Amino acid sequence: MNFFRGVMGGQTAGPQPSGAETIQKLCDRVASSTLLEDRRDAVRALKSLSKKYRMEVGTQAMDHLINILHTDRSDSEILGYALDTLYNVISNDEEEEQDENAQKQADDLGTQFTEKFIQDPEHITLLLTLLEEFDFHVRWPAVKLLTALLKSQGVQVQGIILVSPMGVSRLMDLLADSREVIRNDGLLLLQQLTKGNAAIQKIVAFENAFERLLDIITEEGSSDGGIVVEDCLLLLLNLLKNNSSNQNFFKEGSYIQRMKPWFEVGDDNSGWSAQKVTNLHLMLQLVRVMVSPVNSPGATASCQKCMYQCGLLQQLCTILMATGVPADILTETINTVSEVIRGSQVNQDYFTSVNAPSNPPRPAIVVLLMSMVNERQPFVLRCAVLYCFQCFLYKNQKGQGEIVATLLPSTIDANSISAGQLLCGGLFSADSLSNWCAAVAVAHTLQDNLTQKEQLLRVQLATSLGKPPVSLLQQCTNILSQGDKIVRRGSKVQTRVGLLMLLCTWISNCPIAVTHFLHNQDNVPFLTAQISENLGEDERLVQGLCALLLGICIYYNDNSLENYTKEKLKQLIEKRIGKENFVEKLGSITKHELYSRAALKPQPIFPSPEQMLFDHEFTRLVKELEGLITKAVHKSSEEEKKEEEVKKTLEQHDNIVTQYKELIREQDVQIQELKEKVSSMTTQTEQLQATVSQQQSQIQQHKDQYNILKLKLGKENQSQSSQGDTQVNGLQTEELAQLREELEELRRQQKLLQTQLSEKDVQIDSLKSAAQAAEGPAGSDNTEILQELEGLKNQVQTHLAEISHLKAERQELLRRAEAGVKPSDTAPPSDSSSDAAKAELENRLAAQTAEMERLKESRSGLEQQLAAATSTAAILQTEKSKLQTEVQESKKEQDDLLMLLADQDQKIHSLKQKLKDLGEMVEDEDDLRDQTSDEDDEDED
């Protein structure tokens, strides 16, 4: 123990061993000691020396420490010492400040030991196994060591953990640890684990990470929470940023709705802590990740819709209009609202309705524009307001029209400040940054909107007392070309670049605006002079924009001004500037270093106001027009004329084809309507057929009932005859014989009637078959069916009359039987029995008569229904024939139109061949149009 006492700082006599010697002796003790207590004391000593002698401990003791992790798994204390020692050797965290060289050496040392540790992937697997130990002295050092390894060699360690069975799941269990120290360090570990690895990010997300992290944020107090909330938000950002799968999982799991309470701020917003500002800033970034313009349009639109429906957008607008919010939070909130409303018509409409809590209330757009044109506001805030205005107008023609309307004379209200007034004020103010922001804002009101470009030509501005008003277009060109005070103020590069971007956006794809611009005699000479001069580096961008503006005047020129036709402008360029020089100046725009930066993202982010030169949407316009203008300038007049003629011819043929297509579409609609009518009539026919079948079934049921009644009637006659034999014992023998003969005759007549009824049933069945075939040519058969039905009706009536006659004969027999009984005073019971028999017979006959009457009425109703069904079937057949005739006529007309289209296609093909012979390239758009026409024809065939 004296040895350990010396190591741990005890006083010993004689020379002290060096640190390397001491560490070597400790490593030998760790490797050779058989007692656990001796090994534990040696590892504890190595831990105490590991910070001071980092190099020596890492070099000599690492293998021994790793072996301890393998062999002494049962002792948590020695495991903890070994893990702490490895952490001290690998980690680059230093409590004391060091100079740059020392820190670099420490970083290199940590990287070196990390590489040594991860040479065997089983070492990482061993650490993951140790994380399952619940003992605090093992689990916490293991978490810290794994975090240090990820910080030093993240990609390699991520790869090992990714292929390790249940590796990520074991790390996710740290978030459920009840000990906050382990849970919080587990958050730091997962931050390092998920950096830049989409596969691990997906696994972590599907291990229920979103639910756990949001629960922790809520438990810790949301935005008012501490550093733990910040760590959770950073981990959420790692999981969601640039990971469309996790973003979709976050949205589908209804986690967006859980973000709304984060942004519920009170009326008193003074005295925000630094941690709250940090937390809220990260929360806003999390919202922006879900609606970033770099995401797929469908996913962004879905998240924007969800944020509006759950009230998150409304909550953000509340912060936007609140007082006392820190400037950086307000700036980030503006950027967040910008991307939540960008391209979403519903959200943009809601933003239009937001008012600031002022007296009188002002629209949020107006309040924001007031900050943008105010040079005393922070630069980043002004950039955020410009971005918000751009996002509000993005794909929002309704909003563009509302902003332009505030500039028109008919809508100006002298008693209130409008967006148009603020934009004009910023456009012509003394602050060059305000000039640039206002010019870009106005350009976005015109983006891809020809109607508003023409409307803005109506805007008139009052310059000074006693002078007539000038148009907005004229005033912008005056600032660029005139030599008064306005020119000196506009001579700043930033102001001139902003105005030139506005003019290029304004007159592009708008021949009327080009004509208005060229109508000012000073504009073209100014542009040619600017392009041809040899100016400094700062002015080369202005020269390039002037070349772009002049090129737009050529490309979109409708030749309505005689002095400034396309050909004359090209001749002017060739004489004053030179075509090659012009193209070179035009190409200088895209070569500018700030052009590439602005083309990357829609948000205007600039390190300083001086570098605020290009707008993102303008870079897209330059990319689109540069090649077209270069080609237009190099074309000769003859090529221009031929191209114009070909374009006009193609336009005429396109118009003809379009007309035929419209006609074919109309006929398609008519044919579809006729098909629907035929389908409807077919359905009605099927319904009527079903009705006829149902009626036939009812007829069969009545026939069966009728046959049963006939059988019952025959049995009752036999019964009554036998009873009559016993009751008429007083009759004479001859009279009885006569009565029997009459009864036999009646039975024969009844059988004959039954035979006739069977024959009529067969006729009814044949009539049913004729009714089912009513859709065919059955005009004459219908008359025969009606005649047969009438005959059937007469026969049924005859049958009923015969039955009535049979009843009368029965009554006569009863009467005669009663009259033939001999009088006897000693036989009153026989008289009573005879009366009862007669009464019973009469009742039965009356019941039979009533039943026959009911059958007669039922048969009559069925005959009427069958007649109605037959008539309806004939009418349907007539309408079906008429519809078939109309369909045949439509098909014939369509075939004629297809012949005309084929002729037109042949003409277009010949014209394209002529263009190719002239050396012109036929654009893919024409080919696609031909292909579309062919596909339409094939569909019609």
LINRAWO-V855122 format. One record per run of one state. SS is the DSSP state (H for helix, E for strand, L for the rest). FROM is the first residue (numbers start at 1). TO is the last residue. Records with the same first field share a line. If there is no record, write none. Layout:
BEGIN
SS=FROM-TO  FROM-TO
END
This chain:
BEGIN
L=1-1  8-18  33-35  50-53  72-75  91-99  118-121  131-135  153-153  164-166  177-179  194-197  207-208  220-221  225-226  241-243  253-256  264-273  291-296  310-311  322-326  342-344  354-354  357-361  373-378  394-396  406-408  412-418  428-431  446-449  457-459  462-469  482-484  491-492  508-510  520-520  533-536  556-561  565-565  577-578  588-592  601-608  612-615  635-636  728-732  773-778  820-827  918-923  941-941
H=2-7  19-32  36-49  54-71  76-90  100-117  122-130  136-152  154-163  167-176  180-193  198-206  209-219  222-224  227-240  244-252  257-263  274-290  297-309  312-321  327-341  345-353  364-372  379-393  397-405  409-411  419-427  432-445  450-456  472-481  485-490  493-507  511-519  521-532  537-555  562-564  566-576  579-587  593-600  609-611  616-634  637-727  733-772  779-819  828-917  924-940
E=355-356  362-363  460-461  470-471
END
